[in-house]
């Protein structure tokens, strides 16, 4: 065994020792120390066990935060005394009238202002951000959503009024363009924690077929936080159904989420109701015959597991998924494929 552990480095050491004509006892002490250290290093699991690349998470919101940590862009208003039009990289334009930003409770904001913006048009990005397109238990068809926060040079958060958001038509919402309404973010309770959902906003919204390259929606007076351009899904009573998903190896649903991304329209449902050993959609919220992808995301002993499956909804279906360990990067790639 000792001879097998004598590496090239050991041989160089032995040659050096022999040339120096050291005391034999000292020679053996040095040799055995070298061999022992080499053995310890090669058998230390913390040093030599390759990492599996799977991060540990305390809860599923940490997974979503990791997936979306680079999604926020920062824009600037240098002179707030004039109208400013800001362009997000995803195509959303924000129009700030002159002197439209104020500090709650009074005071004068200090320029320049920083405008933080998140733009979402794709189903996969909605799931990354832990978002569904539902108002209460009613499904919505999205024309695009975004998040806005404005701060001044001191870091004070600003309120604003009269700010317009102009969204290019990018989503699958054919036939719903002229039915779009303004919605603002609200939370829906799920076993794994809150899921971002939607409630009615008070601003006017219009659609111009001829604007931009493919038509544009304009929200005429947005609020800070989450905003959404949505239409209620026209679901006939006789076509409405529901389904369940059983994640067979999930310990419980406090650390497991299931989403459904509809193929025909930009609609995402979070399954938020526990029924027996499965998660269920809202009753009569899914069209019979719909096709799409179900996505399960789970934490098992703090490690990330997930799975997906293409499905067709027949009515009162019970689908089964077994989640498998994977990395955040792999989950990101999978969700990015959901346009």
Secondary structure, DSSP 8 states (H G I E B T S, - for coil): -TGGG--HHHHHHHHHHHHHT--HHHHHHHHHHHHHHHHHHHT-HHHHS------B-SSHHHHHHHHTTT--EEEEES-TTS-EEEE-TTS-EEEE-TT-EEETTS----SSEEEEEEEE-SHHHHHHTTB--EETTEEEEEEEEEEEEEE-TT--BEEESS-EEEEE--SS-TT-GGG-EEEEEEEE--TTS-EEEEEE--S-EEEETTSTTT-EEEESS--SEEEEEEEE----GGGEE-EEEEETT-S-GGGEEEEEEESSSS-EEE--EEETTEEE--TT-EETT-EEEEEEEEEETTEEEEEEEEEE--SSEEEEE--EE--HHHHHHHHHT--
